[in-house]
């Protein structure tokens, strides 16, 4: 009789699961929530996610003719805005590991008339299928915490980023105000699953999302992981008291 070692396991929320099972489990979550993803984002954040994403777009410093990759791009919030910045001579690749999310994003962009400078790719962030030095900017909003091997994903991003290019990772993080942290925990583990049940008919997926936030590296740990992957000038900016942080790094 054989047993799996802990090295063969990873976390799926608070659960320990075989490494090879996590991608499917995360995929099932987003298959379930794809059609209600935008509505739930507005409800869960009281619309503040739009301000977080707008700040991220400002930090891209994208110019006409540049090429950008939006990883875990989901329903295309960032890709839409980046497509306007790079213009007709530039290109944005909207990428996601989940086919349902990618289809939802593509349909949304097409409905908004964004058809000429955005392409779509179903990819795993841990092994990006792009050539070295392909992109001027890479963004990843609320996706890194779902990746099994985050360090490998960061190294893959570093490889495909061009010299002088920048990486922007927008992610839920660790509140820096104790009272806010307690209120945030209470909200996450009671209100989120309830909203998920009422709006998306799926409480369990939103319970996982709350747990995945708690298992994600804190601000300084993620900063160190970026440096280990080879990035320079790494820093982060806390928003909403550290509930969300935007990490920025460069390839020199």
C-alpha positions in Angstrom: 0.0 0.0 0.0 1.4 3.4 -1.0 0.7 6.9 0.3 1.1 10.2 -1.3 3.7 12.5 0.2 2.8 16.1 1.2 5.0 17.2 -1.7 2.4 15.8 -4.1 -0.3 18.0 -2.5 -1.3 21.6 -2.9 -4.1 23.7 -1.4 -7.5 24.2 -3.0 -8.8 26.8 -0.6 -8.3 25.2 2.8 -8.3 21.7 1.4 -5.2 19.8 0.6 -5.6 18.1 -2.8 -3.3 16.2 -5.2 -1.4 18.7 -7.4 -2.8 17.2 -10.6 -6.4 17.7 -9.3 -6.2 21.5 -8.6 -6.4 22.7 -12.2 -9.6 20.7 -12.7 -11.1 21.9 -9.4 -10.4 25.5 -10.2 -11.7 25.0 -13.7 -15.0 23.7 -12.3 -15.3 26.8 -10.1 -15.0 29.1 -13.0 -17.1 27.0 -15.3 -19.8 27.5 -12.7 -19.4 31.2 -12.2 -18.5 32.5 -15.7 -21.9 33.7 -16.7 -22.4 35.7 -13.4 -18.8 36.7 -12.9 -19.2 40.4 -13.7 -22.4 40.8 -11.7 -20.8 39.1 -8.7 -17.7 41.3 -8.9 -19.9 44.4 -8.7 -21.9 43.0 -5.8 -18.9 41.6 -3.8 -16.8 44.7 -4.1 -19.7 47.2 -4.1 -18.3 48.3 -7.5 -14.8 49.2 -6.1 -13.1 46.6 -8.3 -13.6 49.0 -11.2 -11.4 51.6 -9.4 -8.7 49.0 -8.6 -8.6 48.0 -12.2 -8.6 51.6 -13.5 -5.5 52.3 -11.3 -3.9 49.1 -12.7 -4.5 50.3 -16.3 -2.9 53.7 -15.5 0.2 51.9 -14.2 0.6 49.9 -17.5 1.9 53.1 -19.2 1.0 51.4 -22.5 1.5 53.4 -25.7 0.2 53.0 -29.2 1.8 50.1 -31.1 2.8 48.1 -28.0 1.9 44.4 -27.3 0.3 43.4 -24.0 -0.8 40.1 -22.4 -3.7 40.0 -20.0 -3.4 36.8 -18.1 -6.4 35.3 -16.3 -8.1 38.0 -18.3 -11.6 36.5 -17.7 -14.3 38.7 -19.0 -12.0 41.3 -20.4 -12.2 44.3 -18.0 -8.5 45.1 -18.5 -8.2 43.9 -22.1 -10.8 46.4 -23.2 -9.0 49.3 -21.7 -5.6 48.1 -22.9 -6.8 47.7 -26.5 -7.7 51.4 -26.5 -4.2 52.3 -25.3 -2.2 50.3 -27.8 -4.5 51.3 -30.7 -4.8 49.8 -34.1 -1.1 49.2 -34.5 -0.8 47.4 -31.2 -2.1 44.1 -29.9 -3.6 42.7 -26.7 -3.7 39.0 -26.0 -6.6 38.1 -23.7 -5.6 34.8 -22.1 -7.2 32.5 -19.6 -6.8 28.9 -18.6 -10.6 28.4 -18.5 -12.5 28.1 -21.7 -15.8 29.3 -20.3 -14.3 32.5 -19.0 -12.4 33.1 -22.2 -15.5 32.6 -24.3 -17.4 35.0 -22.0 -14.6 37.6 -22.4 -14.5 37.2 -26.2 -18.3 37.6 -26.5 -18.2 40.7 -24.3 -15.4 42.4 -26.3 -17.1 41.6 -29.6 -20.4 43.1 -28.2 -18.4 46.3 -27.4 -17.0 46.4 -30.9 -13.4 45.4 -29.9 -12.6 43.1 -32.8 -9.4 44.3 -34.5 -6.5 44.4 -32.0 -7.4 41.7 -29.5 -6.6 38.0 -29.8 -7.5 35.1 -27.5 -5.5 32.3 -26.1 -6.3 29.5 -23.6 -3.1 29.1 -21.7 -1.7 27.9 -18.4 0.3 30.7 -16.7 2.9 28.2 -15.5 4.0 27.3 -19.1 3.1 30.2 -21.4 3.2 29.2 -25.1 4.7 32.4 -26.3 8.2 33.3 -27.5 10.8 34.9 -25.3 10.6 38.7 -25.1 7.2 38.9 -26.7 5.3 41.5 -24.6 5.8 45.1 -23.4 3.4 44.6 -20.5 1.7 41.7 -18.7 -1.3 42.1 -16.4 -2.9 39.6 -14.1 -5.9 40.6 -12.1 -7.3 38.3 -9.5 -5.8 35.2 -11.1 -2.5 34.4 -9.5 -4.0 33.0 -6.3 -5.6 30.3 -8.4 -2.3 29.1 -10.0 -0.9 25.9 -8.5 2.8 26.8 -8.9 3.0 30.6 -8.5 6.8 30.8 -8.7 6.9 28.9 -11.9 4.2 31.2 -13.3 6.2 34.3 -12.4 9.3 32.8 -14.1 7.2 32.1 -17.2 6.0 35.7 -17.3 9.5 37.0 -16.9 10.6 34.9 -19.9 8.0 36.2 -22.3 8.3 39.9 -21.1 10.5 42.1 -23.1 13.5 44.0 -21.6 12.2 47.2 -20.0 8.7 45.6 -19.9 6.6 45.6 -16.8 4.4 43.1 -14.9 1.4 44.2 -12.9 -0.3 41.7 -10.6 -3.6 42.9 -9.0 -4.7 40.5 -6.3 -6.5 40.3 -3.0 -4.0 40.5 -0.2 -3.7 41.0 3.5 -5.5 43.9 5.2 -3.0 46.1 7.2 -5.7 47.4 9.6 -6.6 44.9 12.4 -10.3 46.0 12.6 -10.7 45.9 8.9 -9.2 42.5 8.8 -11.8 41.1 11.2 -14.7 42.8 9.4 -13.3 41.5 6.1 -13.1 37.9 7.4 -16.7 38.1 8.6 -17.9 39.5 5.3 -15.9 36.9 3.2 -17.1 33.8 5.0 -20.8 34.8 5.5 -21.9 37.3 2.9 -19.9 36.0 -0.1 -21.2 32.4 -0.1 -24.7 33.8 0.6 -24.5 36.1 -2.5 -23.1 33.3 -4.5 -26.0 31.1 -3.6 -28.6 33.8 -4.4 -27.1 35.2 -7.6 -25.1 32.4 -9.1 -26.7 29.4 -7.4 -23.3 28.4 -6.2 -22.3 29.0 -2.6 -19.4 26.5 -2.6 -17.4 28.3 -5.4 -17.6 31.6 -3.5 -16.5 29.9 -0.3 -13.5 28.6 -2.2 -12.7 32.1 -3.5 -12.8 33.4 0.0 -10.5 30.6 1.2 -8.1 31.0 -1.8 -7.6 34.7 -0.8 -6.5 33.6 2.7 -4.0 31.1 1.2 -2.4 33.6 -1.1 1.0 35.0 -0.2 1.0 38.3 1.6 2.4 41.5 0.0 6.0 41.1 1.1 6.1 37.4 0.3 4.8 37.9 -3.2 7.3 40.8 -3.6 10.1 38.3 -2.8 8.8 35.8 -5.2 8.9 38.4 -8.0 12.5 39.2 -7.2 13.4 35.5 -7.1 11.8 35.1 -10.6 14.3 37.7 -11.9 12.3 40.9 -11.8 13.8 44.3 -10.8 12.3 47.5 -9.2 9.6 45.4 -7.5 7.1 47.3 -5.4 3.5 47.2 -4.3 0.7 49.6 -3.6 -2.0 48.7 -1.1 -5.6 49.7 -1.8 -8.6 49.6 0.4 -6.4 49.1 3.5 -4.6 46.2 1.9 -7.6 44.2 1.0 -6.2 44.4 -2.5 -2.6 45.1 -3.6 -1.1 46.0 -6.9 2.4 44.5 -7.4 4.6 46.1 -10.1 7.9 44.8 -11.4 10.2 45.3 -14.4 12.4 43.1 -16.5 15.7 45.0 -16.9 
